Amino acid sequence: MHDREWSASEKKIARRAFEAALESALAGIMAEFKAKAVAAATPSDMWDAGDWLHRRRREIDELFDYRYSQLPLVFGRLIVEGHLDEGRLTGLSEDKLEETRRYVSYARSS
């Protein structure tokens, strides 16, 4: 799978799905951060919220890897984490969809 080509239409589908999932993930983080900020009552709470946000940013940077060789796995993880619906991937080749589904199946069975 890692050496397969992506057609122009697949690239557009992948980009839209990727951006939608990123928006979903960031919206969740934003909501949680706002709640933590409102609940902060001490300087220690404030620094804890900042540390939490920093960890989340690292996780987002690691998860959202837009290398075509990695996208089926990234999409699988995003589906498992609830940031992406497989329907957004309609139009990708069957081999790319199958690799994504294998990851989803594996992750859900673990």
BASE-301216 format. One line per field, with one value per residue (C-alpha): x, y, z; residue in three letters; residue number from 1. Coordinates in Angstrom, 1 decimal, always signed. Example, Ala and Ser with C-alpha at 12.3 -4.5 7.8 and 13.67 -1.06 7.14 Angstrom:
// BASE-301216
xx: [+12.3:+13.7]
yy: [-4.5:-1.1]
zz: [+7.8:+7.1]
type: [ALA:SER]
seq: [1:2]
//
This chain:
// BASE-301216
xx: [+0.0:+2.8:+3.9:+0.5:-0.4:-3.1:-5.2:-6.1:-9.7:-8.5:-6.2:-9.2:-11.3:-8.4:-7.7:-11.4:-11.7:-8.4:-9.4:-12.9:-11.3:-8.8:-11.5:-13.5:-10.4:-9.5:-13.1:-13.1:-9.8:-10.9:-14.1:-12.1:-9.5:-12.1:-13.6:-10.2:-9.5:-12.8:-12.3:-8.7:-8.7:-5.0:-1.8:-1.1:-4.4:-3.4:+0.0:-1.7:-4.1:-1.2:+0.7:-2.4:-2.8:+0.9:+0.5:-2.7:-0.9:+1.9:-0.7:-2.5:+0.8:+1.7:-1.8:-2.4:+0.3:-0.6:+1.9:+0.0:+1.8:+0.3:-3.2:-5.0:-3.7:-4.3:-7.9:-8.3:-7.2:-9.4:-12.4:-11.7:-11.3:-14.6:-13.2:-14.0:-16.8:-15.8:-18.4:-16.2:-13.7:-16.1:-14.2:-10.9:-9.7:-10.7:-7.2:-6.9:-10.3:-9.4:-6.2:-8.2:-10.8:-8.1:-6.7:-10.1:-10.9:-7.5:-7.8:-11.3:-10.4:-7.4]
yy: [+0.0:+2.4:+2.8:+3.1:+6.3:+8.6:+10.1:+13.8:+13.0:+10.7:+13.5:+15.9:+13.4:+12.7:+16.4:+17.1:+14.1:+15.0:+18.7:+17.7:+15.3:+17.9:+20.5:+17.9:+17.1:+20.7:+21.6:+19.0:+20.2:+23.8:+22.9:+20.9:+23.7:+26.3:+24.2:+23.8:+27.5:+28.4:+25.9:+27.1:+28.6:+28.7:+29.5:+25.8:+25.0:+27.5:+25.8:+22.4:+23.5:+24.8:+21.6:+19.6:+21.8:+21.3:+17.5:+17.6:+19.7:+17.1:+14.3:+16.2:+16.8:+13.1:+11.9:+14.2:+13.0:+13.9:+11.7:+9.7:+6.5:+7.0:+8.3:+4.9:+4.3:+7.9:+7.6:+4.3:+5.9:+8.9:+6.7:+4.7:+8.0:+9.3:+12.2:+10.8:+8.8:+6.3:+7.7:+10.7:+8.4:+7.3:+7.6:+6.3:+3.1:-0.2:-1.1:+2.2:+1.7:-1.9:-0.9:+1.7:-0.9:-3.4:-0.8:-0.1:-3.7:-4.4:-1.3:-2.2:-5.8:-4.9]
zz: [+0.0:+0.8:-2.8:-4.4:-6.1:-5.2:-8.0:-8.0:-6.9:-4.1:-2.9:-2.8:-0.9:+1.5:+2.2:+2.9:+5.2:+7.0:+7.5:+8.8:+11.3:+12.4:+12.9:+15.0:+17.1:+17.7:+18.6:+21.3:+22.6:+22.6:+24.6:+27.1:+27.4:+28.0:+30.8:+32.4:+32.1:+33.7:+36.5:+37.2:+40.7:+41.5:+39.6:+39.8:+38.1:+35.4:+34.8:+34.8:+32.1:+30.0:+30.4:+29.4:+26.3:+25.4:+25.6:+23.5:+20.8:+20.7:+20.3:+17.5:+15.7:+15.9:+14.9:+12.0:+9.6:+6.0:+4.3:+1.7:+2.7:+6.2:+5.5:+5.6:+9.1:+10.1:+8.8:+10.7:+14.0:+13.4:+12.8:+16.0:+18.0:+16.6:+14.6:+11.2:+9.6:+7.1:+4.7:+4.2:+2.5:-0.2:-3.5:-2.3:-4.0:-2.4:-1.3:+0.6:+2.2:+3.1:+4.8:+6.8:+7.7:+8.8:+11.2:+12.6:+13.1:+14.7:+17.0:+18.1:+18.8:+21.0]
type: [MET:HIS:ASP:ARG:GLU:TRP:SER:ALA:SER:GLU:LYS:LYS:ILE:ALA:ARG:ARG:ALA:PHE:GLU:ALA:ALA:LEU:GLU:SER:ALA:LEU:ALA:GLY:ILE:MET:ALA:GLU:PHE:LYS:ALA:LYS:ALA:VAL:ALA:ALA:ALA:THR:PRO:SER:ASP:MET:TRP:ASP:ALA:GLY:ASP:TRP:LEU:HIS:ARG:ARG:ARG:ARG:GLU:ILE:ASP:GLU:LEU:PHE:ASP:TYR:ARG:TYR:SER:GLN:LEU:PRO:LEU:VAL:PHE:GLY:ARG:LEU:ILE:VAL:GLU:GLY:HIS:LEU:ASP:GLU:GLY:ARG:LEU:THR:GLY:LEU:SER:GLU:ASP:LYS:LEU:GLU:GLU:THR:ARG:ARG:TYR:VAL:SER:TYR:ALA:ARG:SER:SER]
seq: [1:2:3:4:5:6:7:8:9:10:11:12:13:14:15:16:17:18:19:20:21:22:23:24:25:26:27:28:29:30:31:32:33:34:35:36:37:38:39:40:41:42:43:44:45:46:47:48:49:50:51:52:53:54:55:56:57:58:59:60:61:62:63:64:65:66:67:68:69:70:71:72:73:74:75:76:77:78:79:80:81:82:83:84:85:86:87:88:89:90:91:92:93:94:95:96:97:98:99:100:101:102:103:104:105:106:107:108:109:110]
//
